[in-house]
Amino acid sequence: MSSHRSAASPESPGPGSGPVAVVVVTWNSAAVLPGFLAALPAGMAGLDWRLVVADNDSADDTVEVVRSLAPEATVIRTGRNAGYAAGVNAALAAAAGWEGGFGAAVVCNPDVRMRRGCAKVLVDSLGAAQSGGRRVGISVPLLYEEDGRTLLHSLRRESSVTRALGEAVIGNRRAGRFPRWSEVVTDPAAYEGNTVADWATGALMALSGECLAVCGPWDESFFLYSEETEYCLRARDLGFVTRLEPSASATHLGGDSQVSPRLWTLLALNRVRLYRRRHGFAAGTAFRAAVLLRESSRAALGRPASLAAARALAGPPARHGAP
């Protein structure tokens, strides 16, 4: 179950030389791994692939589940809860050590369930020419909620002060149809074609070997959240685009960032930290104020996670990652 080898179509742009590395970062993931591994062969159908799992010091049976259900997988034990980016980097480094290396990577959460042929569509799109001499370096599928029918709005625009204000005043869903007023892309038409986005949620994405070589490792200073944002924006800066492939799809069981005050606070703080890093202290301060307004307005409606985030954002600069 951990690997499948089949001849790739010579007409397909496909990956570079070597198999596709399926990269999974785990932390206490024993409950969701069996479903992920069961769906993996169908999701990777038509590709030569190998699985590499980076485990961040799970306290449950995660490693034992992988070794039992996917005995051919490469398992890397980081020895600590190192964060998502560090896990991705450890897994990619291990795959680079395979004989012949790897041609492309499919980075996915263990709570994703790929549908048949999903990964081949993503990998085959890598390297496709775009306007301005750019190429597809990152490809993403349609993501659905656990019911398998409700589409997740996974495409994103780059953060800005006006977009943070639009989300605070209008709300994500309504503001998302207007590029000026929201980071979240909610226009249904955007999910019907090969839409190029500034970035996309990182539950499942394929990355070309060229993109990985040019962009380098993921930024481990982001323990969780904003690491995929930073990587997509860095790739864009270097000439690669993130593109939706609507003929590829997967189910994402999701996480608890929407309900956990601790995780929601981390998400908000990392958004501010990344924005400040890219735009400077003054712009970052304005952005923090806009995000604080957004979280405060939702806290007033009785949302505990937003209350925790607002308190952290209102605290001393060191608490939200200022230099």
C-alpha positions as CSV (number, residue, x, y, z in Angstrom):
1,M,0.0,0.0,0.0
2,S,2.9,2.3,0.6
3,S,4.1,2.4,-3.0
4,H,2.8,1.8,-6.5
5,R,4.9,1.8,-9.7
6,S,3.4,2.2,-13.1
7,A,4.7,3.7,-16.3
8,A,4.0,7.4,-16.7
9,S,2.6,8.5,-20.0
10,P,5.5,9.9,-22.1
11,E,3.2,12.5,-23.6
12,S,2.4,13.9,-20.2
13,P,4.5,16.8,-18.8
14,G,4.4,14.9,-15.5
15,P,7.2,15.1,-12.9
16,G,10.9,15.1,-13.5
17,S,13.0,12.0,-13.1
18,G,12.3,9.7,-10.1
19,P,9.0,8.8,-8.4
20,V,6.6,11.2,-6.9
21,A,7.2,11.6,-3.2
22,V,4.0,11.5,-1.2
23,V,4.8,13.6,1.8
24,V,2.8,13.3,5.0
25,V,3.5,15.0,8.3
26,T,1.9,13.3,11.3
27,W,1.3,14.1,15.0
28,N,-1.0,11.8,17.0
29,S,-2.6,10.9,13.7
30,A,-3.4,7.2,14.3
31,A,-7.1,7.7,14.1
32,V,-7.1,9.3,10.6
33,L,-4.2,7.4,9.0
34,P,-6.0,4.1,8.1
35,G,-8.5,6.1,5.9
36,F,-5.8,8.1,4.3
37,L,-3.7,5.0,3.5
38,A,-6.8,3.1,2.2
39,A,-7.6,5.9,-0.3
40,L,-3.9,6.5,-1.3
41,P,-3.5,3.9,-4.1
42,A,-6.6,5.2,-6.0
43,G,-5.6,8.8,-5.4
44,M,-2.1,8.1,-6.8
45,A,-3.3,5.9,-9.7
46,G,-1.3,6.2,-12.9
47,L,1.9,7.5,-11.1
48,D,5.1,6.0,-9.9
49,W,5.1,7.0,-6.3
50,R,6.6,6.4,-2.9
51,L,5.3,7.4,0.6
52,V,7.4,9.2,3.1
53,V,6.0,10.0,6.6
54,A,7.6,12.5,9.0
55,D,6.3,11.9,12.5
56,N,6.6,14.8,15.0
57,D,6.9,12.7,18.1
58,S,3.4,11.3,18.3
59,A,2.3,9.9,21.6
60,D,-0.2,7.5,20.1
61,D,0.3,4.6,17.7
62,T,0.9,6.7,14.6
63,V,4.2,5.1,13.6
64,E,3.0,1.6,14.3
65,V,-0.1,2.2,12.1
66,V,2.1,3.4,9.2
67,R,4.5,0.4,9.6
68,S,1.6,-2.0,9.8
69,L,-0.5,-0.7,6.9
70,A,2.2,0.8,4.7
71,P,5.4,-1.3,5.5
72,E,7.3,0.0,2.4
73,A,6.9,3.6,3.5
74,T,9.9,5.7,4.5
75,V,9.3,6.8,8.1
76,I,11.2,9.7,9.6
77,R,11.0,10.3,13.3
78,T,11.8,14.0,14.0
79,G,12.1,13.3,17.8
80,R,10.1,16.4,18.7
81,N,6.9,18.2,17.9
82,A,8.9,20.2,15.3
83,G,6.0,21.8,13.4
84,Y,4.5,21.2,10.0
85,A,7.2,23.0,7.9
86,A,10.0,21.1,9.7
87,G,8.2,17.9,9.0
88,V,7.8,18.6,5.3
89,N,11.5,19.5,5.1
90,A,12.5,16.3,6.9
91,A,10.4,14.2,4.6
92,L,11.7,16.0,1.4
93,A,15.2,15.5,2.6
94,A,14.6,11.8,3.1
95,A,13.1,11.5,-0.4
96,A,16.0,13.3,-1.9
97,G,18.2,10.5,-0.6
98,W,16.3,7.8,-2.5
99,E,18.3,6.3,-5.3
100,G,17.5,8.6,-8.2
101,G,15.8,11.1,-5.9
102,F,12.2,12.2,-6.7
103,G,10.6,14.1,-9.5
104,A,7.8,16.0,-7.8
105,A,6.1,16.0,-4.4
106,V,2.5,15.6,-3.2
107,V,2.3,17.2,0.2
108,C,-0.8,16.2,2.1
109,N,-2.4,16.1,5.5
110,P,-3.2,12.7,6.9
111,D,-6.9,13.7,7.2
112,V,-7.2,14.1,3.4
113,R,-8.9,11.4,1.3
114,M,-7.8,11.7,-2.4
115,R,-10.3,10.7,-5.0
116,R,-9.3,8.4,-7.9
117,G,-6.6,9.9,-10.1
118,C,-6.4,13.1,-8.1
119,A,-2.6,13.2,-7.8
120,K,-2.0,12.4,-11.5
121,V,-4.0,15.4,-12.6
122,L,-2.1,17.6,-10.2
123,V,1.4,16.3,-11.1
124,D,0.6,16.4,-14.9
125,S,-0.2,20.1,-14.6
126,L,3.1,21.0,-13.1
127,G,5.4,23.0,-15.4
128,A,2.5,24.2,-17.6
129,A,3.2,27.6,-19.1
130,Q,1.4,30.7,-17.8
131,S,1.3,34.3,-18.8
132,G,4.4,36.4,-18.3
133,G,6.8,33.4,-18.7
134,R,5.7,31.9,-15.4
135,R,5.0,28.2,-14.9
136,V,2.8,26.1,-12.6
137,G,5.0,25.2,-9.7
138,I,2.2,24.3,-7.2
139,S,-1.1,22.7,-8.2
140,V,-4.1,22.1,-5.9
141,P,-7.4,20.2,-6.2
142,L,-11.0,21.0,-5.2
143,L,-11.4,20.2,-1.6
144,Y,-14.7,19.0,-0.1
145,E,-15.9,18.8,3.5
146,E,-16.3,15.4,5.2
147,D,-19.8,15.0,3.6
148,G,-18.1,14.8,0.3
149,R,-20.4,17.4,-1.3
150,T,-19.8,20.8,0.4
151,L,-17.0,22.6,-1.4
152,L,-14.3,24.2,0.7
153,H,-13.2,27.7,-0.4
154,S,-9.5,26.8,-0.5
155,L,-8.2,29.6,-2.8
156,R,-6.7,32.7,-1.3
157,R,-5.6,36.2,-2.3
158,E,-2.6,37.8,-0.7
159,S,-3.3,39.5,2.6
160,S,-3.8,43.3,2.6
161,V,-5.1,45.9,5.0
162,T,-8.2,46.5,2.9
163,R,-9.0,42.8,2.7
164,A,-8.7,42.4,6.4
165,L,-11.0,45.4,6.9
166,G,-13.5,44.0,4.4
167,E,-13.6,40.7,6.2
168,A,-14.1,42.5,9.5
169,V,-16.9,44.7,8.2
170,I,-18.6,42.6,5.6
171,G,-17.6,39.0,6.5
172,N,-15.6,36.4,4.6
173,R,-18.4,34.9,2.6
174,R,-19.9,38.1,1.3
175,A,-16.6,39.9,0.9
176,G,-15.0,37.0,-0.8
177,R,-16.6,37.7,-4.2
178,F,-14.8,41.0,-4.4
179,P,-11.0,40.8,-4.9
180,R,-10.4,44.1,-3.1
181,W,-12.2,43.1,0.1
182,S,-11.4,39.6,1.1
183,E,-8.5,37.1,1.1
184,V,-10.8,34.1,0.8
185,V,-12.0,33.5,-2.8
186,T,-15.7,32.5,-2.6
187,D,-16.8,33.2,-6.2
188,P,-18.1,29.8,-7.5
189,A,-16.7,30.6,-11.0
190,A,-13.2,30.6,-9.6
191,Y,-13.6,26.9,-8.7
192,E,-14.8,25.9,-12.1
193,G,-11.6,26.4,-14.1
194,N,-7.8,26.5,-13.9
195,T,-7.8,29.5,-11.5
196,V,-4.4,30.9,-10.5
197,A,-4.4,32.0,-6.9
198,D,-1.9,33.9,-4.8
199,W,-1.9,30.9,-2.5
200,A,-4.1,28.0,-1.4
201,T,-4.8,26.1,1.8
202,G,-2.1,23.4,2.2
203,A,-4.1,20.3,3.0
204,L,-3.1,18.8,-0.4
205,M,-0.8,20.3,-3.0
206,A,1.6,19.0,-5.6
207,L,5.0,20.8,-6.1
208,S,7.3,20.4,-9.1
209,G,10.8,19.4,-8.5
210,E,11.9,22.6,-10.2
211,C,9.8,24.8,-7.9
212,L,11.3,23.0,-4.8
213,A,14.8,23.4,-6.1
214,V,14.5,27.1,-6.8
215,C,12.4,28.0,-3.7
216,G,14.3,25.9,-1.2
217,P,13.1,24.5,2.1
218,W,9.8,25.5,3.8
219,D,10.1,28.2,6.4
220,E,10.4,26.4,9.8
221,S,9.9,29.6,11.8
222,F,6.2,29.1,11.2
223,F,5.4,26.2,13.5
224,L,1.8,25.9,12.2
225,Y,-0.2,28.1,9.8
226,S,1.1,30.5,7.2
227,E,3.9,28.1,6.2
228,E,2.0,27.2,3.0
229,T,1.1,30.9,2.5
230,E,4.8,31.9,2.8
231,Y,5.8,29.1,0.4
232,C,3.2,29.9,-2.3
233,L,4.1,33.6,-2.2
234,R,7.8,32.9,-2.3
235,A,7.2,30.6,-5.3
236,R,5.2,33.4,-7.0
237,D,8.0,35.9,-6.4
238,L,10.4,33.4,-8.1
239,G,8.2,32.9,-11.2
240,F,5.9,29.9,-10.2
241,V,2.2,30.1,-9.9
242,T,-0.3,28.2,-7.7
243,R,-3.1,26.8,-9.9
244,L,-6.4,25.0,-9.2
245,E,-7.0,21.8,-11.1
246,P,-10.8,21.4,-10.8
247,S,-10.8,17.9,-12.3
248,A,-8.8,16.7,-9.3
249,S,-10.6,16.5,-6.0
250,A,-10.3,15.2,-2.4
251,T,-12.2,15.2,0.9
252,H,-10.6,17.0,3.8
253,L,-11.8,15.9,7.2
254,G,-10.6,19.2,8.6
255,G,-9.1,20.2,11.9
256,D,-10.0,22.1,15.0
257,S,-8.5,25.5,14.1
258,Q,-12.1,26.8,13.8
259,V,-13.0,25.9,17.3
260,S,-9.7,25.8,19.3
261,P,-8.8,29.2,20.8
262,R,-5.2,28.2,20.9
263,L,-4.9,27.2,17.3
264,W,-7.0,30.1,16.1
265,T,-4.8,32.5,17.9
266,L,-1.7,31.0,16.4
267,L,-3.3,31.3,12.9
268,A,-4.1,35.0,13.5
269,L,-0.6,35.8,14.9
270,N,1.2,34.1,12.1
271,R,-0.9,36.0,9.5
272,V,0.3,39.2,11.1
273,R,3.9,38.1,11.4
274,L,4.1,37.0,7.7
275,Y,2.5,40.3,6.5
276,R,5.0,42.3,8.6
277,R,7.9,40.3,7.2
278,R,6.8,41.0,3.6
279,H,5.6,44.6,3.9
280,G,7.5,46.2,6.8
281,F,6.7,47.3,10.3
282,A,4.4,50.2,9.5
283,A,2.2,48.3,7.1
284,G,2.3,45.3,9.5
285,T,1.0,47.5,12.3
286,A,-1.9,48.6,10.2
287,F,-2.6,45.0,9.2
288,R,-2.5,43.9,12.8
289,A,-5.1,46.6,13.7
290,A,-7.4,45.4,10.9
291,V,-7.1,41.8,12.0
292,L,-7.7,42.8,15.6
293,L,-10.9,44.6,14.5
294,R,-12.0,41.4,12.7
295,E,-11.4,39.2,15.7
296,S,-12.9,41.7,18.1
297,S,-16.1,41.9,16.1
298,R,-16.5,38.2,16.1
299,A,-15.6,38.0,19.8
300,A,-18.5,40.4,20.5
301,L,-20.7,37.8,18.9
302,G,-19.6,35.2,21.4
303,R,-16.9,33.4,19.6
304,P,-14.3,32.2,22.2
305,A,-11.6,31.5,19.6
306,S,-11.8,35.1,18.3
307,L,-11.7,36.5,21.8
308,A,-8.5,34.6,22.5
309,A,-7.0,35.9,19.2
310,A,-8.1,39.5,19.9
311,R,-6.5,39.4,23.4
312,A,-3.2,38.2,21.9
313,L,-3.3,40.7,19.1
314,A,-3.9,43.5,21.5
315,G,-1.0,42.4,23.7
316,P,2.7,43.5,23.6
317,P,4.3,43.3,20.1
318,A,6.5,40.4,21.2
319,R,3.3,38.3,21.5
320,H,2.5,38.7,17.8
321,G,6.0,38.1,16.4
322,A,7.4,41.6,16.1
323,P,11.1,41.8,15.6
